Amino acid sequence: MTADWQHVTLGDLCSLVSGQHIDAKDYNTTGEGVGYLTGPSDFGSESPVISKWTEHPKVLAHKGDILITVKGSGVGKINLLGADSVAISRQLMAVRVSRANPRFVHALLLAKFDHFQSLSTGAAIPGISRDQVLGLQIVLPPIEEQTRIMAILDEAFDGIATAKANAEKNLQNAFELFHSYSTGIFEGAAKNCSHKTIDKISINLDSKRIPITKGDRKTGVYPYYGASGIVDYVADYIFDGDSLLISEDGANLLARSSPIAFPASGRYWVNNHAHILKFDHMATQKFVEFYLESIPLDAYITGAAQPKLNQKALNSIPIPIPDSIDAQTEVVNCLEVMSDQCNRLKVACQRRLATLEELKKSLLHQAFTGQL
C-alpha cells in the first residue's frame, strides 16, 4: 500500500438504504410496476433476475447502487445494480456510493464476503447490522488509482469469465458424452434382449428398513443412508453386503442433480427414504444402476410438491437386460470404462473452476492491498 492510500470506513464513502418488506398482496408476477428484489437469488451478473413486480414500492434502489444481502443464508452476497430502479426487501440494503468509484467499491465488497459471513449472528435467520456494514474498515487509493485498478481487474476478470465458461462447457460436455454413450448401449441392448421388470431380477428389502430420527441416532462408524446417499454415521447396522439403493422421494427424483441409484456395501443402515434392492450377481446390480441413471423416471413418479417413487412403481420399470451374466458383464465393463474417462474429465474441469475462483480472490486481495 502506498502513502497516498487513506484508511476510511465504508460509511465515509457511502450512504446505506435499508429495504422493506412488501406483502404478497402488493406484488405480482405479471410485470406491473417496478421490479421487486427479495434476496440474493434475484441477483444477476449484469442485471437482476426479476420475477416479482410491485405497484406499491416502499424502498427503491437505483442504477449504480450496490445491493448487499444483510439477512438470511446469503449474508454478504452483493450485486452492482445495472438496471433501472427496483424495490428491495428487508433482506437487502443498497450501498449508495458518493465519494469513490462505485465499481471499485463493488469489487472491494466482493472480496469481503467471508468477512460479513463471520460477522453474521442469529441461528434461525443470520444477519448483519447497518453499523457493521458502514463500519467496514478499508484502505482507499486516489480516484485515478481506483480507475487504473478497475481497468486491470476488468481485463483479468473477462479472461477468467471466458476460461470458466469454457471449463463449465467442458464439464457439461462430459455429462452429455456419457449420457449419449450409455443411451446408445442400452438402445442396442433393447434390440437384442427381452425386458424384465425390476421385481423379476431383484429382491426388495424395503420392509427391513428402519428410520431413526436425528436426535435418537448414536454416532458410530456405520453409514446411515437416505434418499441421496449417506446422511450420517451410526453405531449399529441392519444390512450387511452389497445392494443397490434407489431414491424413494425428494426433488432430486426429477431434478437429477445427484445420483438416484447408488451402491451400498459392507455394513450399513438405511432409512425409509431409499429403496433397497438385492441382486444375485454384481453385474446385474451394476447394469440396473447404470440403466436407471440413464433414463428419465417422470412417468413413474407421483406427487408434485413431494415427488415419490413408490415400491409398486419401481417394480414396474422394465429393464432391457440380457439373460447371460457374461453379456451383462460385457455391457457393464464398457460403461465403466467410459464412466471412468468422463469422471477424469469432470474432475479436471472442477479443479480448473476452483483454480480460477482462487485466482479471482487473489487478484482482489492484491488490488486492495496496493500490490496489483
Buried (B, 14 or more C-beta within 10 A) or exposed (E): EEEEBEEBBBBBBBEBBEBEEBEEEBBBEEEEBBBBBBBBEBBEEEBBEBEBBBEEBBBBBEEBBBBBBBBBEBBBBBBBBEBEBBBBBBBBBBBBBEEBBBBBBBBBBBBBBEBBBEBBEEEEEBBBEEEBBBEBEBBBBEEEBBEEBBEEBEEBBEEBEEBBEEBBEBBEBBEEBBEEBBEEBBEEBBEEBEEBEBBEBBEBBBEEBEEBEEEEBEEBEBBBBBBBBBBBBBEBBBBEEBBBBBBBBBEBBBEEEEBBBBEBEEBBBBBEBBBBBBBEEBBBBBBBBBBBBBBEBEEBBEEEEEBBBBBEBBBEBEBBBBEEBEBBBEBBEBBEEBBEBBEEBBEBBEEBBEEBEEBBBEBBEBBBEBEB
